[in-house]
Amino acid sequence: MSTVTKADPAIPAGSANALNARRPLGDRGFQILALAAGLLVLVILVLITYTTAQQSVTWFSGGFKDIFQVAFDGNTHFGAMGVLFGTVISSVIGVIIGVPVSIGIALLLTQVVSVRWARPFVYVIDLLAVVPSVVWGLWGIIVLVPWLQKIYLDIASGVKGIPVLDALFGGSNVGGASFFTAGLILAIMITPIITSLSREVIATVPDIDKEGAYALGATRWEMIRGAVWPHSQGGVVGAILIGFGRAMGETIAVALVIGDSVEVSSHLFYSGHSIAAIIALQFGEATGGEFRSALIGLGLFLFVLTILVNLVARWFVERSARRARGA
């Protein structure tokens, strides 16, 4: 007489035992692979920092007095303040111009235009984000700089004698290749990036929050201000900082339209220089000595700045995520 064995409901049926026996090994392998990839990135960053710092010892050994001077001529003066000022001011101009346009486009595509009509615009924006920087730079030096030259001269003559405006947009050395032109090119370049990231963040706002705002009698603008923006402001700020980091590290486009003088000036229509541009243009001439060390040290400055900006952006995004989970 055969004995019928009842199946234990706690034991998975079929081949689940064999799968469970294999899963821990696969999970451990994937965990090790992911950990190794993450550590590899950190190791690469540390090696980049170490090698650039080692190659720039000659420049740093001169003390902060030489580093924090303005002039950089490749002979006796190797100051960082002039090119650092050009990097920051052109990037800030680009962010000031590009951010309102980017957020406006992101809100338009997510809150106003239907999905059917928004899709072609999304494709165009994504395509603009991958246009090579040299193309923007060539367009800027060939088309934008000559056209803006006349406009800058008219503005400079119009604001002459006005205290604040004359200090910003006046002066006698106004030129088409300037801080402001570099900022315009950077604004065009970072707008697709900030728009794409902001659009993705704004699209995650729950529909129930927006419908609740409409149910309370809110207008579209009140709904955006009261429901969309509080939910997505951290991610949008992170997108802005990522765009700012991209602007600071831009090289060829800025080198073509910012000019060729190293100075710290409040006049936005004056020519200047940036860290990435001066490295790209003069590194081939720096055969050794303090000149080469100074250029590598400037690269280390730029590397640290971009890392800090991206860390701040990551902090904003994580803080926004924590606030959203808490809400």
C-alpha positions as CSV (number, residue, x, y, z in Angstrom):
1,M,0.0,0.0,0.0
2,S,1.6,3.3,-1.1
3,T,1.9,6.2,1.2
4,V,0.8,9.6,0.0
5,T,3.2,12.4,1.1
6,K,1.6,15.7,1.6
7,A,3.4,18.7,0.3
8,D,4.5,21.2,2.8
9,P,2.9,24.6,1.9
10,A,6.0,26.4,3.3
11,I,8.3,24.7,0.6
12,P,8.1,26.3,-2.9
13,A,6.9,23.9,-5.6
14,G,8.6,22.9,-8.8
15,S,12.2,23.9,-9.3
16,A,12.2,26.8,-6.9
17,N,14.8,25.0,-4.6
18,A,17.3,24.9,-7.4
19,L,16.7,28.5,-8.3
20,N,17.1,29.6,-4.7
21,A,20.3,27.7,-4.6
22,R,21.7,29.5,-7.6
23,R,20.4,33.0,-6.8
24,P,22.7,33.8,-3.8
25,L,25.8,33.2,-6.0
26,G,24.4,35.3,-8.8
27,D,23.4,38.1,-6.4
28,R,26.9,38.0,-4.8
29,G,28.6,38.2,-8.2
30,F,26.5,41.1,-9.3
31,Q,27.1,42.9,-6.0
32,I,30.8,42.4,-6.3
33,L,30.7,43.6,-9.9
34,A,28.7,46.7,-9.0
35,L,31.0,47.5,-6.1
36,A,34.1,47.1,-8.2
37,A,32.7,49.4,-10.9
38,G,31.9,52.1,-8.2
39,L,35.4,51.7,-6.7
40,L,37.0,51.9,-10.1
41,V,35.4,55.3,-10.6
42,L,36.7,56.5,-7.3
43,V,40.2,55.2,-8.0
44,I,40.2,57.0,-11.4
45,L,39.2,60.2,-9.7
46,V,41.9,59.8,-7.1
47,L,44.5,59.0,-9.7
48,I,43.5,62.1,-11.8
49,T,43.8,64.3,-8.7
50,Y,47.1,62.8,-7.7
51,T,48.8,63.0,-11.2
52,T,47.6,66.5,-11.9
53,A,48.7,67.7,-8.4
54,Q,52.0,66.0,-8.9
55,Q,52.5,67.7,-12.3
56,S,51.6,71.1,-10.9
57,V,53.9,71.1,-7.9
58,T,56.2,73.7,-9.5
59,W,53.3,76.1,-9.8
60,F,52.0,75.6,-6.3
61,S,55.5,75.8,-4.8
62,G,55.6,79.5,-5.7
63,G,53.0,80.1,-3.0
64,F,49.5,81.6,-3.1
65,K,50.9,85.1,-4.0
66,D,51.7,83.9,-7.5
67,I,48.6,81.8,-7.9
68,F,46.1,84.5,-6.9
69,Q,47.4,87.2,-9.2
70,V,45.4,88.1,-12.3
71,A,48.0,88.2,-15.1
72,F,48.8,85.0,-17.0
73,D,51.2,85.6,-19.9
74,G,53.1,82.3,-20.1
75,N,56.5,83.9,-19.3
76,T,56.7,85.4,-15.8
77,H,53.1,85.7,-14.6
78,F,51.0,82.6,-14.0
79,G,48.0,83.9,-12.1
80,A,44.8,82.0,-11.8
81,M,42.4,84.8,-10.9
82,G,41.9,86.2,-14.4
83,V,41.0,82.9,-16.0
84,L,39.0,81.8,-13.0
85,F,37.0,85.0,-13.2
86,G,36.3,84.4,-16.9
87,T,35.2,80.8,-16.2
88,V,32.8,81.8,-13.5
89,I,31.3,84.9,-15.0
90,S,30.7,83.4,-18.4
91,S,29.1,80.3,-16.7
92,V,26.9,82.5,-14.5
93,I,25.7,84.6,-17.5
94,G,24.9,81.3,-19.3
95,V,22.9,80.1,-16.3
96,I,21.0,83.4,-15.8
97,I,20.0,83.4,-19.5
98,G,19.4,79.7,-19.9
99,V,17.5,78.7,-16.7
100,P,14.3,80.7,-17.3
101,V,14.1,79.5,-20.9
102,S,14.8,75.9,-19.8
103,I,12.2,75.8,-17.0
104,G,9.7,77.6,-19.2
105,I,10.1,75.0,-22.0
106,A,9.9,72.1,-19.5
107,L,6.7,73.5,-18.0
108,L,5.3,74.1,-21.5
109,L,5.9,70.5,-22.6
110,T,4.6,68.9,-19.4
111,Q,1.8,71.1,-18.2
112,V,0.4,73.0,-21.3
113,V,1.1,71.1,-24.5
114,S,-0.5,67.7,-25.1
115,V,1.7,64.7,-25.4
116,R,1.1,64.4,-29.1
117,W,2.4,67.9,-29.8
118,A,5.1,67.8,-27.2
119,R,6.9,64.7,-28.6
120,P,8.4,66.5,-31.6
121,F,9.8,69.3,-29.4
122,V,11.3,66.7,-27.1
123,Y,13.1,65.1,-30.0
124,V,14.5,68.4,-31.2
125,I,15.6,69.3,-27.7
126,D,17.4,66.0,-27.2
127,L,19.1,66.4,-30.6
128,L,20.3,69.9,-29.6
129,A,21.9,68.4,-26.5
130,V,24.3,66.3,-28.6
131,V,25.4,69.0,-31.0
132,P,29.3,69.2,-30.8
133,S,30.5,72.2,-29.0
134,V,32.9,73.1,-31.8
135,V,29.8,73.6,-34.0
136,W,28.3,76.1,-31.6
137,G,31.7,77.8,-31.4
138,L,32.1,78.1,-35.1
139,W,28.6,79.5,-35.4
140,G,29.3,82.0,-32.7
141,I,32.6,83.3,-34.2
142,I,31.3,83.4,-37.7
143,V,27.7,84.7,-37.2
144,L,27.1,85.8,-33.6
145,V,30.3,87.8,-32.9
146,P,30.1,90.2,-35.9
147,W,26.4,90.7,-35.4
148,L,26.7,91.4,-31.6
149,Q,29.7,93.7,-32.2
150,K,27.4,96.5,-33.5
151,I,24.7,95.8,-30.8
152,Y,27.3,96.0,-28.0
153,L,28.7,99.3,-29.4
154,D,25.2,100.8,-29.5
155,I,24.4,99.6,-25.9
156,A,27.8,100.9,-24.6
157,S,27.1,104.4,-26.1
158,G,23.6,104.4,-24.7
159,V,24.5,103.6,-21.1
160,K,27.6,105.9,-21.0
161,G,27.5,107.9,-17.8
162,I,24.9,105.8,-16.1
163,P,26.6,104.6,-12.9
164,V,25.8,100.8,-12.7
165,L,24.9,100.2,-16.4
166,D,28.1,101.9,-17.6
167,A,30.2,99.6,-15.3
168,L,28.5,96.5,-16.7
169,F,27.8,97.3,-20.4
170,G,29.9,100.3,-21.2
171,G,33.6,101.0,-21.6
172,S,36.0,101.7,-24.4
173,N,37.2,98.2,-25.2
174,V,33.8,96.7,-26.2
175,G,34.1,93.8,-28.6
176,G,32.0,91.1,-30.1
177,A,34.1,88.4,-28.5
178,S,33.5,88.9,-24.8
179,F,32.3,87.4,-21.6
180,F,28.7,88.1,-22.5
181,T,29.0,86.4,-25.9
182,A,30.5,83.3,-24.2
183,G,27.6,83.4,-21.8
184,L,25.1,83.4,-24.6
185,I,26.8,80.4,-26.3
186,L,26.9,78.6,-23.0
187,A,23.2,79.4,-22.4
188,I,22.3,77.9,-25.8
189,M,24.4,74.8,-25.0
190,I,23.1,74.1,-21.5
191,T,19.4,74.9,-22.2
192,P,18.7,71.4,-23.8
193,I,20.4,69.7,-20.8
194,I,18.5,71.6,-18.1
195,T,15.3,71.3,-20.1
196,S,15.5,67.6,-20.5
197,L,16.4,67.0,-16.8
198,S,13.7,69.4,-15.6
199,R,11.1,67.9,-17.8
200,E,11.8,64.4,-16.4
201,V,11.6,65.7,-12.9
202,I,8.4,67.7,-13.4
203,A,6.8,64.7,-15.2
204,T,7.0,62.7,-11.9
205,V,4.6,65.0,-10.1
206,P,1.5,62.8,-9.2
207,D,-1.6,63.6,-11.2
208,I,-3.6,63.4,-8.0
209,D,-1.8,66.4,-6.6
210,K,-2.5,68.5,-9.7
211,E,-6.1,67.3,-9.9
212,G,-6.5,68.2,-6.2
213,A,-5.3,71.7,-6.9
214,Y,-7.8,72.1,-9.8
215,A,-10.6,70.7,-7.6
216,L,-9.9,73.5,-5.0
217,G,-10.3,76.1,-7.8
218,A,-6.7,76.8,-8.6
219,T,-5.7,78.2,-12.0
220,R,-3.0,76.5,-14.0
221,W,-0.4,78.9,-12.7
222,E,-1.5,78.4,-9.1
223,M,-1.5,74.6,-9.7
224,I,2.1,74.8,-11.0
225,R,3.2,77.0,-8.1
226,G,1.4,75.1,-5.4
227,A,1.6,71.5,-6.6
228,V,4.3,71.1,-9.3
229,W,7.0,73.3,-8.1
230,P,7.2,72.1,-4.4
231,H,7.4,68.5,-5.6
232,S,10.1,69.1,-8.3
233,Q,12.1,72.1,-7.1
234,G,15.0,70.0,-5.7
235,G,15.4,68.1,-8.9
236,V,15.2,71.3,-11.0
237,V,17.9,72.9,-8.9
238,G,20.0,69.8,-9.3
239,A,19.5,70.1,-13.1
240,I,20.6,73.8,-13.0
241,L,23.7,72.9,-11.1
242,I,24.6,70.1,-13.5
243,G,24.2,72.6,-16.4
244,F,26.4,75.1,-14.5
245,G,29.1,72.4,-14.1
246,R,28.8,71.7,-17.9
247,A,29.2,75.4,-18.6
248,M,32.3,75.7,-16.5
249,G,34.0,72.8,-18.2
250,E,33.2,73.9,-21.8
251,T,36.3,74.4,-23.9
252,I,36.3,75.0,-27.6
253,A,33.1,77.0,-27.9
254,V,34.2,79.4,-25.2
255,A,37.7,79.6,-26.6
256,L,36.3,80.8,-29.9
257,V,34.0,83.5,-28.6
258,I,35.4,84.8,-25.3
259,G,38.4,86.7,-26.7
260,D,42.1,86.5,-25.8
261,S,42.8,88.7,-22.8
262,V,43.2,87.7,-19.2
263,E,41.6,90.3,-16.9
264,V,39.1,90.8,-14.1
265,S,36.6,93.5,-15.2
266,S,33.0,94.4,-14.4
267,H,32.5,95.2,-18.1
268,L,30.7,92.2,-19.6
269,F,31.3,93.3,-23.2
270,Y,35.1,93.1,-22.7
271,S,37.1,90.1,-23.9
272,G,38.5,87.6,-21.4
273,H,39.6,84.0,-21.0
274,S,38.5,80.9,-19.2
275,I,40.4,78.0,-17.6
276,A,39.4,75.4,-20.1
277,A,40.0,77.7,-23.1
278,I,43.5,78.8,-22.0
279,I,44.5,75.2,-21.4
280,A,43.3,74.2,-24.9
281,L,44.9,77.1,-26.7
282,Q,48.3,77.2,-24.9
283,F,49.1,73.7,-23.7
284,G,50.8,72.9,-27.0
285,E,53.2,75.8,-26.5
286,A,54.0,74.8,-22.9
287,T,57.0,72.5,-23.4
288,G,57.9,72.4,-19.7
289,G,58.8,74.3,-16.6
290,E,56.4,76.6,-14.7
291,F,54.2,77.3,-17.7
292,R,53.2,73.7,-18.2
293,S,52.9,73.3,-14.4
294,A,50.6,76.3,-14.2
295,L,48.3,75.0,-17.0
296,I,48.0,71.6,-15.3
297,G,47.3,73.4,-12.0
298,L,44.5,75.3,-13.6
299,G,43.1,72.0,-14.9
300,L,43.2,70.8,-11.3
301,F,41.3,73.9,-10.2
302,L,38.7,73.3,-12.8
303,F,38.4,69.6,-11.9
304,V,37.8,70.3,-8.3
305,L,35.3,73.0,-9.1
306,T,33.2,70.7,-11.3
307,I,33.3,67.9,-8.7
308,L,32.1,70.3,-6.0
309,V,29.3,71.6,-8.2
310,N,28.1,68.1,-9.1
311,L,28.3,67.1,-5.4
312,V,26.1,70.1,-4.5
313,A,23.7,69.1,-7.3
314,R,23.5,65.5,-5.9
315,W,22.8,66.8,-2.4
316,F,19.9,69.0,-3.7
317,V,18.4,66.0,-5.5
318,E,18.7,63.7,-2.5
319,R,17.3,66.3,-0.2
320,S,14.3,66.7,-2.5
321,A,13.8,63.0,-2.6
322,R,13.9,62.8,1.2
323,R,11.4,65.6,1.5
324,A,9.1,63.9,-1.0
325,R,9.2,60.6,0.9
326,G,8.5,62.4,4.1
327,A,5.5,64.2,2.6
